[in-house]
Amino acid sequence: MICLLGPSYREMHLAEQVTNNLKELAQQVTPGDIVSTYGVRKAMGISIPSPVAENNFVDLTEGMCPVENQSDQYP
């Protein structure tokens, strides 16, 4: 059985200092300097269709017989 000890006072103090320093640095820049819009959307599970993909769809029904004539093909 492995027994893990919690963080020491020194570790907690260092973590608090690091957190405060990161917070101060983040306040001095814009959000886009820290993370990309793509990264935020990916983390949230949001996907936006690529504009290139929208124009690549092929109409597979083009040139097919109308629906009422297709019933004659199958007994």
Backbone hydrogen bonds, N-H to C=O, Kabsch-Sander energy under -0.5 kcal/mol:
donor,donor_aa,acceptor,acceptor_aa,energy
4,L,2,I,-0.6
12,M,8,S,-2.4
13,H,9,Y,-2.5
14,L,10,R,-2.6
15,A,11,E,-2.4
16,E,12,M,-2.1
17,Q,13,H,-2.1
18,V,14,L,-2.6
19,T,15,A,-2.4
20,N,16,E,-2.4
21,N,17,Q,-2.5
22,L,18,V,-2.6
23,K,19,T,-2.2
24,E,20,N,-2.3
25,L,21,N,-2.4
26,A,22,L,-2.5
27,Q,23,K,-1.5
28,Q,24,E,-0.5
28,Q,25,L,-1.2
29,V,26,A,-0.9
33,D,30,T,-1.6
34,I,30,T,-0.6
34,I,31,P,-1.2
35,V,31,P,-2.3
40,V,36,S,-1.9
41,R,37,T,-2.6
42,K,38,Y,-2.7
43,A,39,G,-2.2
44,M,40,V,-1.8
45,G,41,R,-0.7
45,G,42,K,-0.8
46,I,41,R,-3.0
54,E,50,S,-1.3
55,N,51,P,-0.7
55,N,52,V,-0.7
56,N,53,A,-1.3
57,F,54,E,-0.6
60,L,58,V,-1.0
62,E,59,D,-0.9
64,M,61,T,-2.0
69,N,66,P,-0.8
70,Q,66,P,-1.0
70,Q,67,V,-0.6
71,S,67,V,-0.8
72,D,69,N,-0.8
73,Q,70,Q,-1.1
74,Y,70,Q,-0.6
74,Y,71,S,-0.5
